[in-house]
Amino acid sequence: MTTIAPTIALLVVAIVVAILARRLRLPYTVGLVVTGAILAVSHIDIGIALTHAFIYDVALPPLLFEAALFIHWHELRRDAVPVLTLATIGTVISGAAVTAGMVWLLHWPLPAALTFGVLIAATDPVAVIAMFKDTGVHGRLRLLVESESLLNDGVAAVLFGLVLSWVGGAEITGLAGAAKLIVTAGGGVLVGVVCGALGIMVAGRTSDRMVETAVTVAAAYGSFLGAEHFHLSGVLATVSAGLLMGNLGVLGEPEGGVLTKEGQAFVVVFWEFAAFIANSLVFILIGVTAARIPFAALGWAALPMIVGVVLIGRALTVYPLCLIFKATRWTIAGGMQHVLWWGGLRGALALALALTVPDSVPLHNEIVIATFTVVGFTVVVQGLTMGPLLKRLGLV
């Protein structure tokens, strides 16, 4: 159970890491992961564990809501076609490619390979958003990468549930699987819209900035937890609520808008701070947990092969699908495609799914180790090299 004392202690560590990272010009998230690993190696008991419940119930809602809160609807609508294509078809392609690679190269049984392929298919919004804040990316590129990562993990989570049902012996047809995907994703969006609309109605009846901000908190967590309670997509629910409240309350003009001018300013600062807290805890805990994972149990030769399979799966997602839009108004420049590929970080969401894999699934421990391997590589290696890549491509 999360307690106040260890949480405050981790925040103090995060403050020191933030100051050092800024002076050394290193990604803040990488510094947090490395610091967490050092704490684990030093056998320091931090009193908090990285669990599925912690990620889903504590960290993920504020990170998702804060990211969606600042996405302009007209910009998202302009690129909705490529974003949705990458988030849906791209997730399926990536999952299938990783599954095939794990079966062919490492000779994993299909149930284990498919489970890992699906949970690692989605780029994680927590890691991607943190990376772009570190590198200062804005404009269409940031919109494409963040929007895809906000949506495709909802698709991957639903597919993950279907795969676990199939591995458990349930008979799932293509039609039933598609129906489940539509209901879970669509239901999550509906819950988010309802929570966001209720929040807008309540916030519009007060001029107290504290109450206005409290309403956004209730909408962020209420949409996520409410959707998960009904076995719908909590991720898509929170994203939908954030988009609605952001565009109607935060990004609009204060005069005649839903929130007061003071309320808008306070909501912006509050959610930036909430995202900083959530990011700090998540990435430190990733480092602590990763340092305790027995990677040697999987075989040192297998680790780079797993990372390579995941990178190839991401490449097969980005480049062919972007090629479809080459002669259209949605064309995506080559440099942006490279960032979409290399910026496909995995993080807390993949770990949360891996930690829920039942022991009955073949190679259960190997799946967890493989997931931490990919997350560690993407956060540290890809996180460190993203800044130089963006500069080389002339995108920052």
ZALO-973638 format. One record per residue (C-alpha): residue in one letter; x, y, z. Coordinates in steps of 0.25 Angstrom, whole numbers. Layout:
# residues N
aa_east_north_up
a_X_Y_Z .
...
END
This chain:
# residues 396
aa_east_north_up
m_0_0_0 .
t_5_14_-4 .
t_9_22_8 .
i_12_37_10 .
a_26_35_16 .
p_33_27_4 .
t_25_35_-6 .
i_31_48_-1 .
a_45_42_0 .
l_44_38_-15 .
l_39_52_-19 .
v_51_58_-12 .
v_60_48_-20 .
a_52_52_-33 .
i_55_67_-30 .
v_70_65_-29 .
v_70_56_-41 .
a_62_67_-49 .
i_72_78_-45 .
l_84_69_-49 .
a_78_65_-62 .
r_75_79_-66 .
r_90_83_-63 .
l_95_71_-70 .
r_85_73_-81 .
l_81_58_-80 .
p_66_53_-81 .
y_59_54_-68 .
t_53_41_-70 .
v_66_33_-72 .
g_72_40_-60 .
l_60_34_-52 .
v_61_20_-57 .
v_76_20_-54 .
t_74_26_-40 .
g_63_15_-37 .
a_73_4_-42 .
i_84_10_-32 .
l_74_10_-21 .
a_71_-5_-23 .
v_85_-9_-24 .
s_88_-1_-11 .
h_77_-10_-5 .
i_69_2_0 .
d_55_-1_3 .
i_47_10_-3 .
g_33_5_2 .
i_26_5_-11 .
a_25_-5_-22 .
l_22_-4_-37 .
t_9_-12_-38 .
h_-2_-12_-48 .
a_-11_-6_-38 .
f_-2_6_-35 .
i_0_8_-50 .
y_-15_8_-54 .
d_-21_14_-41 .
v_-11_24_-38 .
a_-1_28_-49 .
l_-8_26_-62 .
p_-20_35_-61 .
p_-13_48_-58 .
l_-3_45_-69 .
l_-13_42_-79 .
f_-23_53_-75 .
e_-11_64_-75 .
a_-7_60_-89 .
a_-21_60_-95 .
l_-24_73_-88 .
f_-15_81_-97 .
i_-18_74_-111 .
h_-26_84_-120 .
w_-38_77_-126 .
h_-36_84_-139 .
e_-22_79_-140 .
l_-26_65_-136 .
r_-37_65_-146 .
r_-28_69_-157 .
d_-19_57_-155 .
a_-30_47_-150 .
v_-28_38_-162 .
p_-13_35_-161 .
v_-14_35_-145 .
l_-26_25_-145 .
t_-19_16_-156 .
l_-6_15_-148 .
a_-13_13_-135 .
t_-22_2_-140 .
i_-17_-5_-152 .
g_-3_-2_-147 .
t_-5_-9_-134 .
v_-9_-21_-140 .
i_2_-22_-150 .
s_12_-19_-139 .
g_6_-30_-130 .
a_6_-40_-141 .
a_21_-37_-145 .
v_26_-38_-131 .
t_18_-51_-129 .
a_24_-57_-142 .
g_38_-53_-138 .
m_37_-59_-124 .
v_32_-72_-130 .
w_42_-73_-141 .
l_55_-67_-134 .
l_53_-72_-120 .
h_44_-83_-122 .
w_33_-78_-112 .
p_20_-86_-112 .
l_9_-78_-119 .
p_1_-74_-107 .
a_13_-68_-100 .
a_18_-61_-113 .
l_4_-55_-116 .
t_2_-50_-101 .
f_16_-43_-102 .
g_14_-38_-116 .
v_0_-32_-112 .
l_4_-25_-99 .
i_17_-19_-105 .
a_10_-14_-118 .
a_5_-1_-113 .
t_15_11_-111 .
d_13_16_-96 .
p_7_30_-95 .
v_14_31_-81 .
a_28_29_-87 .
v_25_36_-100 .
i_20_49_-94 .
a_31_50_-84 .
m_41_48_-95 .
f_35_59_-103 .
k_35_69_-92 .
d_50_66_-90 .
t_53_69_-104 .
g_44_81_-106 .
v_36_75_-118 .
h_24_83_-123 .
g_15_84_-135 .
r_9_73_-144 .
l_20_63_-140 .
r_17_63_-126 .
l_2_62_-129 .
l_4_50_-137 .
v_13_43_-128 .
e_5_46_-115 .
s_-9_44_-121 .
e_-5_30_-126 .
s_1_26_-113 .
l_-11_31_-106 .
l_-20_23_-115 .
n_-13_10_-118 .
d_-11_6_-104 .
g_-26_5_-103 .
v_-26_-5_-115 .
a_-15_-13_-110 .
a_-21_-14_-96 .
v_-34_-20_-102 .
l_-26_-29_-111 .
f_-18_-34_-99 .
g_-31_-37_-92 .
l_-36_-45_-104 .
v_-22_-53_-105 .
l_-23_-56_-90 .
s_-37_-62_-92 .
w_-32_-70_-104 .
v_-20_-75_-96 .
g_-30_-79_-85 .
g_-38_-88_-94 .
a_-49_-79_-98 .
e_-53_-80_-113 .
i_-53_-66_-119 .
t_-57_-64_-134 .
g_-52_-53_-142 .
l_-66_-46_-142 .
a_-67_-48_-127 .
g_-53_-42_-125 .
a_-57_-30_-134 .
a_-70_-28_-126 .
k_-62_-28_-113 .
l_-52_-18_-118 .
i_-63_-9_-123 .
v_-71_-10_-110 .
t_-59_-8_-101 .
a_-53_4_-108 .
g_-66_10_-112 .
g_-71_9_-98 .
g_-59_15_-92 .
v_-60_27_-101 .
l_-75_28_-97 .
v_-72_28_-82 .
g_-61_38_-84 .
v_-70_48_-92 .
v_-81_46_-81 .
c_-71_49_-70 .
g_-65_61_-78 .
a_-79_67_-81 .
l_-83_66_-66 .
g_-70_72_-62 .
i_-73_84_-72 .
m_-87_86_-66 .
v_-82_86_-52 .
a_-70_95_-54 .
g_-79_105_-62 .
r_-87_107_-49 .
t_-76_112_-41 .
s_-65_123_-42 .
d_-56_117_-31 .
r_-43_112_-38 .
m_-41_102_-27 .
v_-55_95_-30 .
e_-52_96_-45 .
t_-39_89_-43 .
a_-45_79_-34 .
v_-56_76_-44 .
t_-45_72_-55 .
v_-38_63_-45 .
a_-52_56_-42 .
a_-54_55_-57 .
a_-40_49_-60 .
y_-40_38_-49 .
g_-55_36_-50 .
s_-55_33_-65 .
f_-44_24_-64 .
l_-49_16_-51 .
g_-63_16_-56 .
a_-59_10_-70 .
e_-50_0_-64 .
h_-62_-4_-54 .
f_-70_-8_-66 .
h_-59_-15_-73 .
l_-57_-4_-83 .
s_-45_4_-88 .
g_-41_13_-76 .
v_-30_19_-85 .
l_-39_23_-96 .
a_-49_28_-85 .
t_-39_38_-79 .
v_-34_42_-92 .
s_-48_46_-97 .
a_-51_53_-84 .
g_-38_61_-85 .
l_-40_65_-100 .
l_-54_69_-97 .
m_-51_78_-84 .
g_-38_83_-91 .
n_-45_88_-103 .
l_-57_94_-96 .
g_-51_99_-84 .
v_-36_100_-84 .
l_-32_104_-98 .
g_-43_113_-102 .
e_-44_128_-99 .
p_-47_131_-84 .
e_-58_141_-88 .
g_-71_134_-90 .
g_-64_120_-87 .
v_-67_110_-77 .
l_-55_112_-68 .
t_-51_126_-62 .
k_-38_132_-66 .
e_-32_129_-53 .
g_-38_115_-54 .
q_-32_112_-67 .
a_-18_117_-62 .
f_-19_109_-49 .
v_-24_96_-57 .
v_-12_97_-66 .
v_-2_98_-55 .
f_-8_88_-46 .
w_-8_77_-57 .
e_6_80_-61 .
f_10_78_-47 .
a_1_65_-45 .
a_8_59_-58 .
f_22_63_-52 .
i_19_55_-39 .
a_13_43_-47 .
n_25_42_-56 .
s_35_43_-45 .
l_29_32_-37 .
v_26_23_-49 .
f_40_24_-55 .
i_48_23_-42 .
l_39_10_-39 .
i_43_5_-53 .
g_57_6_-50 .
v_56_0_-36 .
t_48_-12_-42 .
a_57_-14_-54 .
a_69_-15_-45 .
r_63_-27_-38 .
i_59_-35_-51 .
p_67_-47_-54 .
f_70_-44_-68 .
a_81_-56_-69 .
a_69_-66_-67 .
l_65_-62_-81 .
g_79_-63_-87 .
w_87_-52_-90 .
a_87_-55_-105 .
a_72_-55_-106 .
l_71_-40_-100 .
p_76_-33_-112 .
m_68_-42_-121 .
i_55_-38_-114 .
v_58_-23_-115 .
g_61_-25_-130 .
v_48_-32_-132 .
v_41_-21_-125 .
l_48_-10_-133 .
i_45_-18_-146 .
g_30_-19_-143 .
r_30_-4_-140 .
a_36_-1_-154 .
l_26_-10_-161 .
t_16_-2_-154 .
v_21_12_-157 .
y_27_12_-171 .
p_17_3_-179 .
l_5_11_-173 .
c_11_24_-175 .
l_14_21_-190 .
i_-1_19_-192 .
f_-3_34_-189 .
k_9_39_-198 .
a_0_45_-209 .
t_-10_50_-200 .
r_-12_63_-191 .
w_-8_54_-179 .
t_6_51_-185 .
i_16_49_-173 .
a_30_54_-177 .
g_42_44_-176 .
g_48_50_-164 .
m_35_49_-156 .
q_34_35_-160 .
h_47_32_-154 .
v_43_39_-141 .
l_30_31_-141 .
w_38_18_-142 .
w_50_21_-132 .
g_40_29_-123 .
g_31_17_-121 .
l_35_15_-106 .
r_30_5_-97 .
g_28_8_-82 .
a_18_6_-71 .
l_6_1_-79 .
a_13_-11_-84 .
l_19_-14_-70 .
a_5_-13_-65 .
l_-1_-23_-75 .
a_11_-32_-73 .
l_9_-32_-58 .
t_-5_-37_-60 .
v_-1_-49_-68 .
p_-7_-61_-61 .
d_3_-72_-56 .
s_-4_-82_-65 .
v_1_-75_-78 .
p_13_-82_-84 .
l_27_-75_-81 .
h_20_-66_-71 .
n_33_-62_-65 .
e_40_-60_-78 .
i_29_-51_-83 .
v_31_-42_-71 .
i_46_-42_-73 .
a_45_-39_-88 .
t_36_-27_-85 .
f_45_-21_-75 .
t_56_-23_-86 .
v_49_-15_-96 .
v_44_-4_-87 .
g_58_-2_-81 .
f_64_-1_-95 .
t_54_8_-101 .
v_54_17_-89 .
v_69_18_-87 .
v_75_16_-101 .
q_64_22_-109 .
g_61_33_-99 .
l_76_37_-99 .
t_77_37_-114 .
m_64_44_-118 .
g_70_58_-116 .
p_82_56_-125 .
l_73_49_-135 .
l_63_61_-135 .
k_74_71_-137 .
r_80_62_-148 .
l_67_62_-155 .
g_65_77_-153 .
l_52_75_-145 .
v_56_83_-133 .
END
